[in-house]
C-alpha cells in the first residue's frame, strides 16, 4: 500500500494515518461520539482520495469516484448536521453538542 500511495504522490506514512482514521472514525460514527469532528476528518480524507487517486479519468468516468463521493457527501452531511438523538453525543453533551440557550429566571425579567 505504501507503494500505491507513493505512486499517487502521497507520502508513504499516510497509509497508517488513513488506516487509523478510517477504523477509529468509523467506530466513532457508529457510536455517535464526536460525530462532527470524525465526519469532517473522513470527508477531508475522501476528498483527497478523489483528488489524488480517483480523478485519473475525466469527470465523466463516474464509476471511478462514485463510492468515495458518496462517502464524502455522507460524511459532510454528518459533519454539518451532527449526531442524532440515538448517539453518545446527545447523551453526553445534552443535545448533540449544540449550544443551548440560557434559561432565565422570573427575577431576571
VMD Tcl script that builds the backbone (N, CA, C; Angstrom):
set m [mol new atoms 327]
animate dup $m
set s [atomselect $m all]
$s set {name element resname resid chain x y z} {
  {N N UNK 1 A 0.817 -1.198 0.000}
  {CA C UNK 1 A 0.000 0.000 0.000}
  {C C UNK 1 A 0.861 1.262 0.000}
  {N N UNK 2 A 2.007 1.199 0.670}
  {CA C UNK 2 A 2.863 2.378 0.673}
  {C C UNK 2 A 3.325 2.715 -0.738}
  {N N UNK 3 A 3.609 1.709 -1.533}
  {CA C UNK 3 A 3.989 1.936 -2.924}
  {C C UNK 3 A 2.858 2.575 -3.721}
  {N N UNK 4 A 1.624 2.158 -3.430}
  {CA C UNK 4 A 0.458 2.743 -4.094}
  {C C UNK 4 A 0.323 4.216 -3.732}
  {N N UNK 5 A 0.509 4.536 -2.460}
  {CA C UNK 5 A 0.429 5.940 -2.025}
  {C C UNK 5 A 1.546 6.759 -2.649}
  {N N UNK 6 A 2.760 6.198 -2.689}
  {CA C UNK 6 A 3.886 6.901 -3.306}
  {C C UNK 6 A 3.661 7.120 -4.794}
  {N N UNK 7 A 3.048 6.147 -5.451}
  {CA C UNK 7 A 2.764 6.249 -6.876}
  {C C UNK 7 A 1.816 7.405 -7.178}
  {N N UNK 8 A 0.926 7.711 -6.232}
  {CA C UNK 8 A -0.041 8.785 -6.428}
  {C C UNK 8 A 0.398 10.110 -5.811}
  {N N UNK 9 A 1.645 10.197 -5.403}
  {CA C UNK 9 A 2.188 11.459 -4.931}
  {C C UNK 9 A 1.927 11.758 -3.466}
  {N N UNK 10 A 1.596 10.757 -2.692}
  {CA C UNK 10 A 1.373 10.943 -1.260}
  {C C UNK 10 A 2.510 10.292 -0.479}
  {N N UNK 11 A 2.856 10.832 0.682}
  {CA C UNK 11 A 3.902 10.197 1.493}
  {C C UNK 11 A 3.479 8.791 1.934}
  {N N UNK 12 A 4.450 7.914 2.087}
  {CA C UNK 12 A 4.172 6.533 2.454}
  {C C UNK 12 A 3.527 6.366 3.820}
  {N N UNK 13 A 3.845 7.250 4.754}
  {CA C UNK 13 A 3.283 7.112 6.097}
  {C C UNK 13 A 1.803 7.483 6.151}
  {N N UNK 14 A 1.255 8.048 5.071}
  {CA C UNK 14 A -0.183 8.338 5.034}
  {C C UNK 14 A -1.018 7.068 5.064}
  {N N UNK 15 A -0.414 5.920 4.741}
  {CA C UNK 15 A -1.123 4.646 4.838}
  {C C UNK 15 A -1.584 4.427 6.273}
  {N N UNK 16 A -0.713 4.677 7.218}
  {CA C UNK 16 A -1.053 4.465 8.631}
  {C C UNK 16 A -2.063 5.492 9.120}
  {N N UNK 17 A -1.887 6.731 8.690}
  {CA C UNK 17 A -2.818 7.784 9.102}
  {C C UNK 17 A -4.213 7.492 8.575}
  {N N UNK 18 A -4.305 7.126 7.308}
  {CA C UNK 18 A -5.628 6.862 6.736}
  {C C UNK 18 A -6.242 5.602 7.323}
  {N N UNK 19 A -5.438 4.598 7.613}
  {CA C UNK 19 A -5.957 3.374 8.229}
  {C C UNK 19 A -6.530 3.626 9.599}
  {N N UNK 20 A -5.790 4.355 10.426}
  {CA C UNK 20 A -6.272 4.680 11.780}
  {C C UNK 20 A -7.516 5.556 11.706}
  {N N UNK 21 A -7.496 6.527 10.812}
  {CA C UNK 21 A -8.638 7.422 10.659}
  {C C UNK 21 A -9.880 6.667 10.211}
  {N N UNK 22 A -9.745 5.756 9.265}
  {CA C UNK 22 A -10.898 5.020 8.780}
  {C C UNK 22 A -11.445 4.056 9.827}
  {N N UNK 23 A -10.583 3.363 10.532}
  {CA C UNK 23 A -11.053 2.397 11.533}
  {C C UNK 23 A -11.692 3.107 12.723}
  {N N UNK 24 A -10.956 4.013 13.335}
  {CA C UNK 24 A -11.486 4.665 14.533}
  {C C UNK 24 A -12.550 5.702 14.200}
  {N N UNK 25 A -12.466 6.319 13.025}
  {CA C UNK 25 A -13.515 7.233 12.604}
  {C C UNK 25 A -14.834 6.514 12.400}
  {N N UNK 26 A -14.776 5.326 11.807}
  {CA C UNK 26 A -15.999 4.538 11.623}
  {C C UNK 26 A -16.585 4.111 12.962}
  {N N UNK 27 A -15.735 3.723 13.893}
  {CA C UNK 27 A -16.222 3.340 15.231}
  {C C UNK 27 A -16.877 4.535 15.915}
  {N N UNK 28 A -16.251 5.700 15.822}
  {CA C UNK 28 A -16.839 6.897 16.428}
  {C C UNK 28 A -18.168 7.263 15.787}
  {N N UNK 29 A -18.280 7.102 14.466}
  {CA C UNK 29 A -19.541 7.401 13.794}
  {C C UNK 29 A -20.627 6.415 14.185}
  {N N UNK 30 A -20.281 5.153 14.318}
  {CA C UNK 30 A -21.266 4.154 14.722}
  {C C UNK 30 A -21.775 4.447 16.126}
  {N N UNK 31 A -20.873 4.811 17.024}
  {CA C UNK 31 A -21.268 5.131 18.394}
  {C C UNK 31 A -21.934 6.502 18.500}
  {N N UNK 32 A -21.672 7.359 17.552}
  {CA C UNK 32 A -22.196 8.716 17.623}
  {C C UNK 32 A -21.433 9.561 18.620}
  {N N UNK 33 A -20.148 9.322 18.737}
  {CA C UNK 33 A -19.300 10.039 19.682}
  {C C UNK 33 A -18.345 10.926 18.892}
  {N N UNK 34 A -18.311 12.213 19.221}
  {CA C UNK 34 A -17.504 13.200 18.494}
  {C C UNK 34 A -17.796 13.115 16.991}
  {N N UNK 35 A -19.066 13.068 16.669}
  {CA C UNK 35 A -19.516 12.822 15.304}
  {C C UNK 35 A -19.047 13.891 14.336}
  {N N UNK 36 A -19.192 15.145 14.713}
  {CA C UNK 36 A -18.831 16.218 13.781}
  {C C UNK 36 A -17.349 16.196 13.429}
  {N N UNK 37 A -16.488 16.024 14.395}
  {CA C UNK 37 A -15.041 16.015 14.138}
  {C C UNK 37 A -14.643 14.796 13.319}
  {N N UNK 38 A -15.146 13.623 13.692}
  {CA C UNK 38 A -14.800 12.399 12.965}
  {C C UNK 38 A -15.310 12.462 11.526}
  {N N UNK 39 A -16.526 12.942 11.344}
  {CA C UNK 39 A -17.095 13.024 9.993}
  {C C UNK 39 A -16.352 14.043 9.143}
  {N N UNK 40 A -15.941 15.147 9.728}
  {CA C UNK 40 A -15.189 16.144 8.969}
  {C C UNK 40 A -13.840 15.591 8.521}
  {N N UNK 41 A -13.150 14.878 9.397}
  {CA C UNK 41 A -11.868 14.270 9.024}
  {C C UNK 41 A -12.051 13.227 7.925}
  {N N UNK 42 A -13.106 12.427 8.022}
  {CA C UNK 42 A -13.364 11.428 6.988}
  {C C UNK 42 A -13.753 12.083 5.663}
  {N N UNK 43 A -14.490 13.186 5.712}
  {CA C UNK 43 A -14.851 13.898 4.481}
  {C C UNK 43 A -13.601 14.470 3.814}
  {N N UNK 44 A -12.695 15.018 4.605}
  {CA C UNK 44 A -11.437 15.537 4.049}
  {C C UNK 44 A -10.627 14.411 3.425}
  {N N UNK 45 A -10.580 13.260 4.102}
  {CA C UNK 45 A -9.836 12.122 3.566}
  {C C UNK 45 A -10.431 11.649 2.236}
  {N N UNK 46 A -11.745 11.588 2.158}
  {CA C UNK 46 A -12.383 11.163 0.908}
  {C C UNK 46 A -12.156 12.193 -0.202}
  {N N UNK 47 A -12.124 13.466 0.148}
  {CA C UNK 47 A -11.826 14.496 -0.840}
  {C C UNK 47 A -10.426 14.336 -1.409}
  {N N UNK 48 A -9.473 14.049 -0.543}
  {CA C UNK 48 A -8.104 13.823 -1.002}
  {C C UNK 48 A -8.029 12.557 -1.847}
  {N N UNK 49 A -8.765 11.515 -1.451}
  {CA C UNK 49 A -8.763 10.271 -2.225}
  {C C UNK 49 A -9.343 10.494 -3.619}
  {N N UNK 50 A -10.414 11.267 -3.712}
  {CA C UNK 50 A -10.992 11.559 -5.033}
  {C C UNK 50 A -10.008 12.366 -5.870}
  {N N UNK 51 A -9.396 13.361 -5.239}
  {CA C UNK 51 A -8.487 14.259 -5.956}
  {C C UNK 51 A -7.228 13.532 -6.442}
  {N N UNK 52 A -6.601 12.748 -5.565}
  {CA C UNK 52 A -5.307 12.154 -5.886}
  {C C UNK 52 A -5.408 10.815 -6.614}
  {N N UNK 53 A -6.420 10.007 -6.291}
  {CA C UNK 53 A -6.458 8.643 -6.803}
  {C C UNK 53 A -7.529 8.458 -7.874}
  {N N UNK 54 A -8.748 8.867 -7.576}
  {CA C UNK 54 A -9.881 8.524 -8.426}
  {C C UNK 54 A -10.129 9.504 -9.572}
  {N N UNK 55 A -9.385 10.566 -9.637}
  {CA C UNK 55 A -9.607 11.546 -10.701}
  {C C UNK 55 A -8.678 11.319 -11.900}
  {N N UNK 56 A -8.148 10.118 -12.027}
  {CA C UNK 56 A -7.239 9.828 -13.140}
  {C C UNK 56 A -7.961 9.943 -14.476}
  {N N UNK 57 A -9.214 9.502 -14.523}
  {CA C UNK 57 A -10.018 9.677 -15.728}
  {C C UNK 57 A -10.642 11.060 -15.687}
  {N N UNK 58 A -11.491 11.322 -16.617}
  {CA C UNK 58 A -12.165 12.615 -16.606}
  {C C UNK 58 A -13.326 12.583 -15.615}
  {N N UNK 59 A -13.994 13.700 -15.481}
  {CA C UNK 59 A -15.126 13.750 -14.568}
  {C C UNK 59 A -16.297 12.917 -15.087}
  {N N UNK 60 A -16.236 12.494 -16.337}
  {CA C UNK 60 A -17.288 11.656 -16.894}
  {C C UNK 60 A -17.156 10.192 -16.477}
  {N N UNK 61 A -16.002 9.791 -15.961}
  {CA C UNK 61 A -15.794 8.416 -15.503}
  {C C UNK 61 A -16.306 8.286 -14.077}
  {N N UNK 62 A -17.619 8.364 -13.935}
  {CA C UNK 62 A -18.253 8.401 -12.618}
  {C C UNK 62 A -17.994 7.122 -11.831}
  {N N UNK 63 A -17.889 6.003 -12.509}
  {CA C UNK 63 A -17.673 4.738 -11.808}
  {C C UNK 63 A -16.348 4.723 -11.042}
  {N N UNK 64 A -15.410 5.597 -11.386}
  {CA C UNK 64 A -14.128 5.654 -10.679}
  {C C UNK 64 A -14.243 6.314 -9.312}
  {N N UNK 65 A -15.093 7.298 -9.184}
  {CA C UNK 65 A -15.163 8.058 -7.936}
  {C C UNK 65 A -16.548 8.068 -7.303}
  {N N UNK 66 A -17.431 7.190 -7.744}
  {CA C UNK 66 A -18.808 7.177 -7.257}
  {C C UNK 66 A -18.885 6.860 -5.756}
  {N N UNK 67 A -18.233 5.792 -5.315}
  {CA C UNK 67 A -18.294 5.411 -3.898}
  {C C UNK 67 A -17.598 6.427 -2.994}
  {N N UNK 68 A -16.374 6.871 -3.310}
  {CA C UNK 68 A -15.768 7.895 -2.451}
  {C C UNK 68 A -16.575 9.193 -2.398}
  {N N UNK 69 A -17.232 9.544 -3.495}
  {CA C UNK 69 A -18.061 10.750 -3.496}
  {C C UNK 69 A -19.284 10.572 -2.590}
  {N N UNK 70 A -19.863 9.385 -2.585}
  {CA C UNK 70 A -20.985 9.107 -1.674}
  {C C UNK 70 A -20.520 9.167 -0.218}
  {N N UNK 71 A -19.326 8.654 0.058}
  {CA C UNK 71 A -18.782 8.719 1.418}
  {C C UNK 71 A -18.480 10.161 1.822}
  {N N UNK 72 A -17.963 10.945 0.889}
  {CA C UNK 72 A -17.690 12.353 1.162}
  {C C UNK 72 A -18.983 13.097 1.471}
  {N N UNK 73 A -20.023 12.865 0.672}
  {CA C UNK 73 A -21.299 13.553 0.891}
  {C C UNK 73 A -21.934 13.156 2.212}
  {N N UNK 74 A -21.907 11.865 2.526}
  {CA C UNK 74 A -22.467 11.407 3.798}
  {C C UNK 74 A -21.696 11.937 4.995}
  {N N UNK 75 A -20.384 11.919 4.903}
  {CA C UNK 75 A -19.556 12.429 5.994}
  {C C UNK 75 A -19.742 13.935 6.165}
  {N N UNK 76 A -19.825 14.654 5.047}
  {CA C UNK 76 A -20.029 16.099 5.131}
  {C C UNK 76 A -21.390 16.425 5.733}
  {N N UNK 77 A -22.399 15.638 5.383}
  {CA C UNK 77 A -23.725 15.846 5.966}
  {C C UNK 77 A -23.699 15.616 7.475}
  {N N UNK 78 A -23.033 14.573 7.919}
  {CA C UNK 78 A -22.920 14.322 9.360}
  {C C UNK 78 A -22.109 15.411 10.054}
  {N N UNK 79 A -21.097 15.932 9.369}
  {CA C UNK 79 A -20.284 16.989 9.971}
  {C C UNK 79 A -21.074 18.276 10.134}
  {N N UNK 80 A -21.998 18.541 9.224}
  {CA C UNK 80 A -22.762 19.783 9.324}
  {C C UNK 80 A -23.983 19.637 10.219}
  {N N UNK 81 A -24.671 18.516 10.154}
  {CA C UNK 81 A -25.897 18.322 10.932}
  {C C UNK 81 A -25.582 17.850 12.352}
  {N N UNK 82 A -24.594 16.996 12.496}
  {CA C UNK 82 A -24.242 16.475 13.804}
  {C C UNK 82 A -24.946 15.177 14.100}
  {N N UNK 83 A -24.771 14.726 15.306}
  {CA C UNK 83 A -25.340 13.447 15.734}
  {C C UNK 83 A -26.826 13.586 16.018}
  {N N UNK 84 A -27.516 12.483 15.943}
  {CA C UNK 84 A -28.950 12.475 16.205}
  {C C UNK 84 A -29.258 12.141 17.655}
  {N N UNK 85 A -30.514 11.800 17.881}
  {CA C UNK 85 A -30.956 11.503 19.244}
  {C C UNK 85 A -30.372 10.205 19.778}
  {N N UNK 86 A -30.133 9.243 18.892}
  {CA C UNK 86 A -29.587 7.955 19.319}
  {C C UNK 86 A -28.067 7.959 19.194}
  {N N UNK 87 A -27.422 8.810 19.965}
  {CA C UNK 87 A -25.962 8.907 19.905}
  {C C UNK 87 A -25.415 9.211 21.286}
  {N N UNK 88 A -24.147 8.937 21.446}
  {CA C UNK 88 A -23.480 9.281 22.700}
  {C C UNK 88 A -23.276 10.784 22.820}
  {N N UNK 89 A -23.146 11.472 21.695}
  {CA C UNK 89 A -23.043 12.933 21.735}
  {C C UNK 89 A -24.265 13.547 22.387}
  {N N UNK 90 A -25.425 13.037 22.030}
  {CA C UNK 90 A -26.670 13.585 22.590}
  {C C UNK 90 A -26.749 13.316 24.091}
  {N N UNK 91 A -26.342 12.136 24.492}
  {CA C UNK 91 A -26.389 11.799 25.919}
  {C C UNK 91 A -25.346 12.560 26.729}
  {N N UNK 92 A -24.132 12.654 26.202}
  {CA C UNK 92 A -23.038 13.256 26.969}
  {C C UNK 92 A -23.039 14.780 26.930}
  {N N UNK 93 A -23.427 15.338 25.785}
  {CA C UNK 93 A -23.297 16.774 25.618}
  {C C UNK 93 A -24.635 17.496 25.580}
  {N N UNK 94 A -25.690 16.848 26.025}
  {CA C UNK 94 A -27.016 17.459 26.144}
  {C C UNK 94 A -27.460 18.153 24.868}
  {N N UNK 95 A -27.858 17.380 23.906}
  {CA C UNK 95 A -28.363 17.955 22.669}
  {C C UNK 95 A -27.417 17.790 21.505}
  {N N UNK 96 A -26.530 16.838 21.550}
  {CA C UNK 96 A -25.649 16.571 20.421}
  {C C UNK 96 A -24.534 17.578 20.254}
  {N N UNK 97 A -24.137 18.257 21.303}
  {CA C UNK 97 A -23.065 19.223 21.215}
  {C C UNK 97 A -23.513 20.591 20.744}
  {N N UNK 98 A -24.817 20.789 20.568}
  {CA C UNK 98 A -25.318 22.090 20.129}
  {C C UNK 98 A -25.369 23.034 21.311}
  {N N UNK 99 A -25.201 24.293 21.030}
  {CA C UNK 99 A -25.263 25.301 22.081}
  {C C UNK 99 A -26.698 25.456 22.571}
  {N N UNK 100 A -26.864 25.526 23.869}
  {CA C UNK 100 A -28.172 25.679 24.473}
  {C C UNK 100 A -28.402 27.144 24.808}
  {N N UNK 101 A -29.643 27.596 24.672}
  {CA C UNK 101 A -29.977 28.947 25.105}
  {C C UNK 101 A -29.992 28.975 26.620}
  {N N UNK 102 A -29.483 30.035 27.223}
  {CA C UNK 102 A -29.504 30.108 28.685}
  {C C UNK 102 A -30.941 30.247 29.172}
  {N N UNK 103 A -31.223 29.614 30.293}
  {CA C UNK 103 A -32.547 29.677 30.879}
  {C C UNK 103 A -32.561 30.821 31.884}
  {N N UNK 104 A -33.545 31.685 31.731}
  {CA C UNK 104 A -33.649 32.841 32.605}
  {C C UNK 104 A -34.716 32.585 33.663}
  {N N UNK 105 A -34.471 33.129 34.809}
  {CA C UNK 105 A -35.470 33.009 35.871}
  {C C UNK 105 A -36.454 34.158 35.783}
  {N N UNK 106 A -37.504 34.089 36.548}
  {CA C UNK 106 A -38.523 35.140 36.553}
  {C C UNK 106 A -37.952 36.450 37.088}
  {N N UNK 107 A -36.960 36.357 37.950}
  {CA C UNK 107 A -36.375 37.556 38.544}
  {C C UNK 107 A -35.548 38.344 37.513}
  {N N UNK 108 A -35.038 37.695 36.537}
  {CA C UNK 108 A -34.199 38.355 35.543}
  {C C UNK 108 A -35.021 39.209 34.577}
  {N N UNK 109 A -36.316 38.959 34.474}
  {CA C UNK 109 A -37.164 39.717 33.541}
  {C C UNK 109 A -37.492 41.019 34.081}
}
mol reanalyze $m
mol bondsrecalc $m
mol representation Tube
mol addrep $m
